[in-house]
Amino acid sequence: MVRAVSHENPLEERYSHDILIRLLESGSMMKTELLRSVSKSSSMIGRLERLEEAGLVETYNDTFSYNTKWVSLTSKGLEIARLLKQIRDIMDDVTTVEEKQIDHEHVWDDAASFAQSIGKVDRSDRKGNPPD
């Protein structure tokens, strides 16, 4: 019997990155179209709900057709999706990375902005000692 893996962080779940990047590339999408375009797995609805609970996406009803739901990125989701896309683009282009000029300052500016948006991380051990 296969047991479902539970993750505290919705970004660790399968297809979460795909959902965020798809929304980054397409803008708002109909919920059914988004889920179908990423995977036909029945667990996709739960993944989308956990991304919404984490404040990365928002779901809302269509103005004209109440049964139609739309999904879009929040500002926090947009920042994360951009970073994920940068990482995916770098990984997809691994063989030619040496040939390209990488704008390290731009990458680090984005990483610093993201780090500030999620707050300070306490890296001390349980006794309160700072890291080596």
Backbone as numpy.savetxt, mean C-alpha at the origin, in Angstrom:
# Nx Ny Nz CAx CAy CAz Cx Cy Cz
-4.96 -29.33 5.94 -5.81 -28.15 5.94 -4.92 -26.91 5.94
-5.21 -25.97 5.09 -4.45 -24.73 5.00 -5.07 -23.72 5.95
-4.22 -23.12 6.78 -4.70 -22.14 7.74 -4.40 -20.73 7.23
-5.36 -19.83 7.37 -5.18 -18.45 6.95 -4.16 -17.77 7.86
-3.31 -16.97 7.27 -2.30 -16.24 8.03 -2.87 -14.89 8.41
-2.76 -14.55 9.69 -3.26 -13.27 10.16 -2.10 -12.29 10.29
-2.26 -11.09 9.78 -1.22 -10.07 9.83 -1.76 -8.86 10.57
-0.93 -8.28 11.43 -1.33 -7.05 12.11 -1.29 -5.88 11.13
-0.34 -5.90 10.24 -0.17 -4.83 9.27 -0.80 -5.26 7.94
-1.81 -4.54 7.46 -2.45 -4.97 6.21 -1.52 -4.94 5.00
-0.41 -4.22 5.08 0.54 -4.19 3.97 1.31 -5.49 3.84
1.27 -6.33 4.88 1.95 -7.61 4.82 1.10 -8.69 4.15
-0.16 -8.38 3.91 -1.06 -9.36 3.31 -0.86 -9.43 1.79
-1.09 -10.62 1.26 -0.97 -10.84 -0.17 -1.94 -9.92 -0.92
-1.50 -9.37 -2.01 -2.25 -8.50 -2.92 -2.48 -7.08 -2.40
-2.10 -6.77 -1.17 -2.30 -5.41 -0.66 -1.54 -4.39 -1.49
-0.29 -4.71 -1.83 0.51 -3.80 -2.65 -0.13 -3.63 -4.02
-0.63 -4.73 -4.58 -1.27 -4.67 -5.90 -2.49 -3.75 -5.88
-3.28 -3.83 -4.83 -4.47 -2.98 -4.70 -4.07 -1.51 -4.67
-3.08 -1.17 -3.83 -2.67 0.23 -3.70 -2.06 0.76 -4.99
-1.24 -0.04 -5.65 -0.61 0.41 -6.90 -1.64 0.54 -8.01
-2.59 -0.38 -8.06 -3.66 -0.30 -9.07 -4.46 1.00 -8.89
-4.77 1.35 -7.65 -5.50 2.60 -7.39 -4.64 3.81 -7.71
-3.35 3.73 -7.47 -2.44 4.83 -7.81 -2.45 5.06 -9.32
-2.41 3.99 -10.08 -2.35 4.10 -11.54 -3.69 4.46 -12.16
-4.79 4.03 -11.54 -6.11 4.21 -12.16 -6.97 5.28 -11.50
-6.61 5.73 -10.35 -7.48 6.66 -9.62 -8.61 5.88 -8.98
-9.74 6.51 -8.76 -10.88 5.80 -8.18 -11.35 4.70 -9.11
-11.74 3.56 -8.50 -12.22 2.44 -9.29 -13.46 1.86 -8.63
-14.31 1.25 -9.46 -15.44 0.52 -8.89 -14.87 -0.64 -8.07
-15.46 -0.87 -6.92 -14.95 -1.89 -6.01 -14.85 -3.26 -6.69
-15.90 -3.67 -7.39 -15.89 -4.98 -8.04 -14.82 -5.06 -9.12
-14.66 -3.99 -9.89 -13.65 -3.96 -10.95 -12.24 -4.03 -10.36
-12.00 -3.29 -9.29 -10.70 -3.31 -8.63 -10.35 -4.71 -8.13
-11.27 -5.30 -7.38 -11.01 -6.61 -6.80 -10.81 -7.67 -7.88
-11.64 -7.63 -8.91 -11.54 -8.59 -10.01 -10.23 -8.43 -10.78
-9.75 -7.20 -10.89 -8.53 -6.96 -11.66 -7.27 -7.39 -10.91
-7.36 -7.50 -9.59 -6.20 -7.89 -8.79 -6.17 -9.40 -8.58
-7.30 -9.98 -8.14 -7.36 -11.42 -7.89 -8.82 -11.86 -7.78
-9.07 -13.10 -8.10 -10.42 -13.64 -8.00 -10.64 -14.32 -6.65
-9.71 -14.18 -5.73 -9.79 -14.79 -4.41 -10.96 -14.20 -3.62
-11.66 -15.05 -2.90 -12.79 -14.60 -2.10 -12.35 -13.79 -0.89
-11.08 -13.82 -0.55 -10.59 -13.08 0.61 -10.24 -11.62 0.28
-10.40 -11.23 -0.97 -10.05 -9.86 -1.37 -10.89 -8.81 -0.66
-12.15 -9.08 -0.41 -13.02 -8.11 0.26 -12.47 -7.81 1.65
-12.05 -8.84 2.37 -11.47 -8.66 3.70 -10.19 -7.84 3.65
-9.37 -8.09 2.65 -8.12 -7.33 2.51 -8.42 -5.86 2.29
-9.38 -5.59 1.44 -9.75 -4.21 1.16 -10.30 -3.54 2.42
-11.09 -4.26 3.19 -11.63 -3.71 4.45 -10.50 -3.39 5.43
-9.48 -4.24 5.52 -8.36 -3.98 6.43 -7.52 -2.79 5.95
-7.40 -2.61 4.64 -6.71 -1.42 4.12 -7.51 -0.16 4.46
-8.83 -0.28 4.43 -9.69 0.85 4.79 -9.58 1.16 6.28
-9.58 0.13 7.12 -9.43 0.32 8.57 -8.09 0.97 8.91
-7.06 0.69 8.12 -5.74 1.27 8.34 -5.65 2.70 7.81
-6.71 3.17 7.15 -6.73 4.54 6.64 -6.00 4.73 5.32
-5.83 3.64 4.56 -5.10 3.74 3.29 -6.03 3.90 2.09
-7.23 3.37 2.18 -8.22 3.52 1.11 -9.56 3.94 1.73
-10.41 4.48 0.89 -11.76 4.82 1.33 -12.75 4.29 0.30
-13.89 3.84 0.80 -14.95 3.31 -0.05 -16.17 4.20 0.11
-16.82 4.50 -1.00 -18.02 5.35 -0.94 -19.00 4.92 -2.02
-20.26 5.26 -1.81 -21.33 4.90 -2.74 -21.35 5.86 -3.92
-21.75 5.33 -5.06 -21.93 6.13 -6.26 -23.09 7.10 -6.04
-22.99 8.28 -6.58 -24.03 9.29 -6.41 -25.34 8.88 -7.09
-25.23 8.22 -8.23 -26.42 7.88 -9.00 -26.90 6.45 -8.79
-26.00 5.54 -8.59 -26.36 4.14 -8.41 -25.91 3.70 -7.02
-26.83 3.64 -6.09 -26.51 3.37 -4.70 -25.82 2.02 -4.52
-26.09 1.06 -5.39 -25.48 -0.27 -5.27 -24.02 -0.30 -5.71
-23.57 0.72 -6.42 -22.20 0.76 -6.90 -21.31 1.43 -5.87
-20.21 0.74 -5.51 -19.25 1.29 -4.55 -17.95 1.62 -5.28
-17.35 2.73 -4.90 -16.10 3.19 -5.46 -15.02 3.14 -4.39
-13.78 2.92 -4.81 -12.65 2.87 -3.89 -11.59 3.85 -4.40
-11.00 4.59 -3.47 -9.90 5.49 -3.83 -8.89 5.51 -2.69
-7.71 6.01 -2.99 -6.66 6.13 -1.99 -6.89 7.35 -1.11
-6.55 7.24 0.16 -6.51 8.40 1.04 -5.15 9.07 0.83
-4.91 10.21 1.46 -3.61 10.86 1.30 -2.48 9.97 1.84
-2.72 9.30 2.95 -1.73 8.37 3.51 -1.51 7.20 2.55
-2.59 6.67 1.99 -2.49 5.57 1.03 -1.75 5.99 -0.23
-1.95 7.23 -0.65 -1.28 7.75 -1.84 0.24 7.79 -1.62
0.67 8.27 -0.46 2.10 8.30 -0.14 2.70 6.90 -0.16
2.02 5.97 0.48 2.53 4.59 0.56 2.53 3.95 -0.82
1.47 4.16 -1.60 1.39 3.58 -2.94 2.51 4.10 -3.84
2.84 5.37 -3.71 3.95 5.93 -4.51 5.27 5.25 -4.16
5.52 5.06 -2.86 6.75 4.39 -2.45 6.78 2.94 -2.91
5.66 2.25 -2.79 5.59 0.86 -3.24 5.84 0.76 -4.74
5.30 1.71 -5.50 5.51 1.71 -6.95 6.97 1.96 -7.27
7.61 2.89 -6.54 9.04 3.13 -6.75 9.84 1.85 -6.51
9.52 1.15 -5.44 10.22 -0.09 -5.11 9.98 -1.13 -6.20
8.72 -1.27 -6.61 8.40 -2.25 -7.65 9.11 -1.92 -8.96
9.13 -0.63 -9.32 9.80 -0.23 -10.55 11.29 -0.54 -10.49
11.91 -0.31 -9.33 13.33 -0.62 -9.18 13.54 -2.12 -9.28
12.70 -2.91 -8.60 12.85 -4.37 -8.64 12.60 -4.94 -10.03
11.65 -4.36 -10.75 11.36 -4.84 -12.11 12.51 -4.53 -13.07
13.33 -3.56 -12.70 14.39 -3.11 -13.58 15.76 -3.45 -13.00
15.85 -4.51 -12.22 17.09 -4.87 -11.53 18.25 -5.05 -12.49
18.02 -5.61 -13.64 19.12 -5.91 -14.56 19.75 -4.67 -15.15
19.03 -3.57 -15.20 19.59 -2.37 -15.82 19.79 -1.24 -14.82
19.71 -1.51 -13.52 19.86 -0.46 -12.52 21.24 0.19 -12.62
22.28 -0.61 -12.86 23.61 -0.04 -12.94 23.73 0.96 -14.08
22.94 0.79 -15.12 23.02 1.66 -16.29 22.29 2.98 -16.09
21.40 3.04 -15.10 20.58 4.24 -14.93 21.13 5.14 -13.84
20.83 6.42 -13.96 21.13 7.37 -12.90 19.96 7.35 -11.93
20.22 7.08 -10.67 19.17 7.07 -9.66 19.27 8.36 -8.87
18.15 9.03 -8.74 18.10 10.28 -7.98 17.96 9.92 -6.50
19.10 9.68 -5.84 19.09 9.24 -4.45 18.47 10.28 -3.53
18.71 11.56 -3.78 18.13 12.59 -2.92 16.62 12.54 -2.95
16.04 12.35 -4.13 14.58 12.29 -4.26 14.03 11.08 -3.50
14.68 9.92 -3.65 14.22 8.71 -2.96 14.29 8.92 -1.46
15.39 9.49 -0.96 15.53 9.69 0.48 14.58 10.75 0.99
14.28 11.78 0.19 13.28 12.78 0.60 11.93 12.12 0.79
11.53 11.24 -0.14 10.26 10.53 -0.01 10.26 9.63 1.22
11.38 8.94 1.46 11.47 8.04 2.60 11.41 8.84 3.91
12.09 9.98 3.95 12.06 10.81 5.16 10.66 11.35 5.41
9.98 11.78 4.37 8.60 12.27 4.52 7.70 11.17 5.06
7.86 9.97 4.53 7.05 8.85 5.00 7.35 8.54 6.46
8.64 8.51 6.81 9.03 8.20 8.19 8.45 9.23 9.15
8.46 10.50 8.78 7.89 11.54 9.63 6.38 11.38 9.75
5.72 10.90 8.69 4.26 10.77 8.71 3.79 9.66 9.64
4.65 8.65 9.87 4.22 7.55 10.74 4.74 7.72 12.16
5.53 8.74 12.41 5.98 9.02 13.77 7.31 8.37 14.09
7.80 8.71 15.28 9.10 8.22 15.74 8.99 6.76 16.14
9.98 5.97 15.75 10.04 4.56 16.09 11.01 4.40 17.25
10.55 3.76 18.33 11.41 3.52 19.48 12.24 2.27 19.21
13.54 2.45 19.06 14.41 1.33 18.74 15.15 0.80 19.98
14.78 1.24 21.16 15.44 0.75 22.37 14.93 -0.64 22.72
15.74 -1.36 23.50 15.30 -2.69 23.89 14.34 -2.59 25.06
13.94 -3.72 25.61 12.94 -3.73 26.67 13.40 -3.01 27.93
14.71 -2.94 28.15 15.25 -2.29 29.34 15.44 -0.79 29.11
15.13 -0.31 27.91 15.27 1.11 27.61 16.63 1.51 27.10
17.49 0.52 26.81 18.82 0.82 26.28 18.71 1.15 24.80
19.43 2.18 24.34 19.39 2.51 22.91 20.10 1.44 22.11
19.82 1.37 20.80 20.47 0.35 19.95 21.97 0.59 19.86
22.70 -0.45 19.55 24.18 -0.34 19.44 24.56 0.50 18.27
